[in-house]
Amino acid sequence: MTGSTAQDDPTFVIVGASLAGAKAAETLRDEGFTGRVVLVGEEPEPPYERPPLSKGYLLGSDERTAAFVHDRAWYDKQNIELRTGVRAEAIDPGEHTVTLAGGERLAYDKLLLTTGSVVRTLPVPGADLAGVHYLRRIEHSDTLRGVLVEGARVVVIGGGWIGLEVAAAARTHGATVTLVEIDTLPLRRVLGDEVAQAFADLHAAHGVDLRLGTGVREIVGEGGRVASVTLDDGSSVPADAVVVGVGITPAVELAQAAGLDVDDGVVVDAALRTSDPDIYAAGDVANADNPLLGKHIRVEHWQNALDGGPAAARSMLGHDVVYDRVPYFFTDQYDLGMEYTGHAEPGGYDRVVFRGDVASGEYIAFWLADGRVLAGMNVNVWDVAEDIGRIVRSGARVDPARLADPAVPLADL
Ligand SMILES: Cc1cc2nc3c(=O)[nH]c(=O)nc-3n(C[C@H](O)[C@H](O)[C@H](O)COP(=O)(O)OP(=O)(O)OC[C@H]3O[C@@H](n4cnc5c(N)ncnc54)[C@H](O)[C@@H]3O)c2cc1C
């Protein structure tokens, strides 16, 4: 077994060589931690950021290397043991050990779980045919770069963020795109009807054939390869490739087997500590108590990995951490760039207020409950996300007329 002994510096192990994991390791060193840091990841690559996989890298405008958080040499220089291509298979909280594939056991003093998410698969006949793709890892994006090409007939299943970004990339490359969404509008559950309609219109204007309010009955193959997709409404869409983006689930397997509290993610307190005092969790996998929102929330977005990893690292070092960030995410599709700040659940708001004209493509949408702003989304309007975050954080009642008036600076609200 490898790890610390009583007279050694402590060993901190991080499982999940992800953005949150890499940022946690970096923070440990920045904060002066001199003990052993081991960062374990099952993917062969060093930690990387996923947003470019469906945007810049997929579009061909960003280099592959631009996605990596650091190059390998950086981890060596920081004396961070980066163990890639190896899965952590079990945690023994009593013994304070992590068992890796192959049987090696690592002793830890503190452990951080940044295992992220796994894609939901599509439970229909034909979903395992060649030509059916998912997008979570960099190698998926490598493959899709050769698939979303001029003239290819691509069916995207799922109108969430990933599905829409893939549709945009495919159209940009000149593929013919059909997008199938079981709900009446893409993103309707997240954004509500008014704003979701704007995304549907955007894709329709870029030539995406939207098939809404219908699911997929079967993916039909010929010679083991996808040939068409049969929808629930009985129609058939010819396909050279299918990309499935029907959501993700938190990678809780390890935590669950170790007996940690798990409920839609690994349950952590506001200091990102699990039900075991020496085990922490951050990023997509953590269902964290957010004192600002007054509830537990699991956030599947980049900023939460970027901020949550460092917060967990500080907490592991014994700092007084209260992780109460206003959730934030962004997307880029065609010439639309947007940022969403805050958290408005379906049915949790009573009004949407627009600042600017949706048809103009430059506007801010605010979701309100009882006169308070829960979330704001700026579309092709920049340098306002921080102000929106401040309004959300304040919890103050705002005058909807002033909110809607572009002449009133957001900072004044
Ligand atoms: C294509 C794509 C585009 C995205 N675009 C955006 C965007 O525009 N804006 C935005 O806000 N968010 C975006 N996201 C979401 C964002 O990337 C995630 O929220 C973020 O990656 C979460 O980071 P994480 O550190 O929690 O874990 P992850 O990135 O999920 O990484 C977890 C890592 O842990 C590894 N792992 C899991 N279990 C084990 C184990 N037992 N042993 C060893 N290793 C293990 C996994 O293999 C993986 O490498 C996008 C995601 C994808 C897939």
The ligand as a Tripos MOL2 file, in Angstrom:
@<TRIPOS>MOLECULE
LIG
   53    58     1     0     0
SMALL
NO_CHARGES

@<TRIPOS>ATOM
      1 C1        -19.5970   18.6140  -24.6050 C.3       1 LIG1
      2 C2        -19.8200   19.4090  -23.3550 C.ar      1 LIG1
      3 C3        -19.9720   20.7720  -23.4190 C.ar      1 LIG1
      4 C4        -20.1910   21.5280  -22.2820 C.ar      1 LIG1
      5 N1        -20.3590   22.8630  -22.4040 N.ar      1 LIG1
      6 C5        -20.5890   23.6130  -21.3140 C.ar      1 LIG1
      7 C6        -20.7880   25.0100  -21.4190 C.ar      1 LIG1
      8 O1        -20.7860   25.5760  -22.4990 O.2       1 LIG1
      9 N2        -20.9950   25.7230  -20.2830 N.ar      1 LIG1
     10 C7        -21.0140   25.1330  -19.0760 C.ar      1 LIG1
     11 O2        -21.1960   25.8280  -18.0840 O.2       1 LIG1
     12 N3        -20.8400   23.7960  -18.9310 N.ar      1 LIG1
     13 C8        -20.6210   23.0200  -20.0240 C.ar      1 LIG1
     14 N4        -20.4570   21.6690  -19.9100 N.ar      1 LIG1
     15 C9        -20.4990   21.0510  -18.5670 C.3       1 LIG1
     16 C10       -19.1410   21.0470  -17.9010 C.3       1 LIG1
     17 O3        -18.1680   20.6260  -18.7940 O.3       1 LIG1
     18 C11       -19.1730   20.1500  -16.6750 C.3       1 LIG1
     19 O4        -20.0310   20.7370  -15.7450 O.3       1 LIG1
     20 C12       -17.8020   19.9360  -16.0920 C.3       1 LIG1
     21 O5        -17.0120   19.2080  -16.9740 O.3       1 LIG1
     22 C13       -17.8720   19.1980  -14.7700 C.3       1 LIG1
     23 O6        -16.5860   19.0100  -14.3090 O.3       1 LIG1
     24 P1        -16.2320   17.9910  -13.1730 P.3       1 LIG1
     25 O7        -14.8640   18.3990  -12.7630 O.co2     1 LIG1
     26 O8        -17.2810   17.9580  -12.1520 O.co2     1 LIG1
     27 O9        -16.2390   16.5260  -13.8100 O.3       1 LIG1
     28 P2        -16.1080   15.9050  -15.2520 P.3       1 LIG1
     29 O10       -15.7240   16.9160  -16.2560 O.co2     1 LIG1
     30 O11       -17.3240   15.1130  -15.5220 O.co2     1 LIG1
     31 O12       -14.9120   14.8890  -15.0700 O.3       1 LIG1
     32 C14       -14.9530   13.7970  -14.1650 C.3       1 LIG1
     33 C15       -13.7710   12.9110  -14.4530 C.3       1 LIG1
     34 O13       -13.6950   11.9040  -13.4470 O.3       1 LIG1
     35 C16       -13.3710   10.6760  -14.0450 C.3       1 LIG1
     36 N5        -13.8260    9.5970  -13.1780 N.ar      1 LIG1
     37 C17       -15.1010    9.2650  -12.8430 C.ar      1 LIG1
     38 N6        -15.1190    8.2120  -12.0200 N.ar      1 LIG1
     39 C18       -13.8370    7.8540  -11.8290 C.ar      1 LIG1
     40 C19       -13.2050    6.8140  -11.0770 C.ar      1 LIG1
     41 N7        -13.9090    5.9590  -10.3510 N.pl3     1 LIG1
     42 N8        -11.8740    6.7240  -11.1180 N.ar      1 LIG1
     43 C20       -11.1330    7.5990  -11.8310 C.ar      1 LIG1
     44 N9        -11.6740    8.5940  -12.5630 N.ar      1 LIG1
     45 C21       -12.9970    8.7240  -12.5560 C.ar      1 LIG1
     46 C22       -14.1200   10.7400  -15.3500 C.3       1 LIG1
     47 O14       -13.5940    9.8300  -16.2860 O.3       1 LIG1
     48 C23       -13.8750   12.1750  -15.7800 C.3       1 LIG1
     49 O15       -12.6790   12.3130  -16.4660 O.3       1 LIG1
     50 C24       -20.2390   20.8820  -21.0350 C.ar      1 LIG1
     51 C25       -20.0940   19.5030  -20.9500 C.ar      1 LIG1
     52 C26       -19.8840   18.7480  -22.1030 C.ar      1 LIG1
     53 C27       -19.7330   17.2510  -22.0250 C.3       1 LIG1
@<TRIPOS>BOND
     1     1     2 1
     2     2     3 ar
     3     2    52 ar
     4     3     4 ar
     5     4     5 ar
     6     4    50 ar
     7     5     6 ar
     8     6     7 ar
     9     6    13 1
    10     7     8 2
    11     7     9 ar
    12     9    10 ar
    13    10    11 2
    14    10    12 ar
    15    12    13 ar
    16    13    14 ar
    17    14    15 1
    18    14    50 ar
    19    15    16 1
    20    16    17 1
    21    16    18 1
    22    18    19 1
    23    18    20 1
    24    20    21 1
    25    20    22 1
    26    22    23 1
    27    23    24 1
    28    24    25 2
    29    24    26 1
    30    24    27 1
    31    27    28 1
    32    28    29 2
    33    28    30 1
    34    28    31 1
    35    31    32 1
    36    32    33 1
    37    33    34 1
    38    33    48 1
    39    34    35 1
    40    35    36 1
    41    35    46 1
    42    36    37 ar
    43    36    45 ar
    44    37    38 ar
    45    38    39 ar
    46    39    40 ar
    47    39    45 ar
    48    40    41 1
    49    40    42 ar
    50    42    43 ar
    51    43    44 ar
    52    44    45 ar
    53    46    47 1
    54    46    48 1
    55    48    49 1
    56    50    51 ar
    57    51    52 ar
    58    52    53 1
@<TRIPOS>SUBSTRUCTURE
     1 LIG1         1 GROUP 0 **** ****
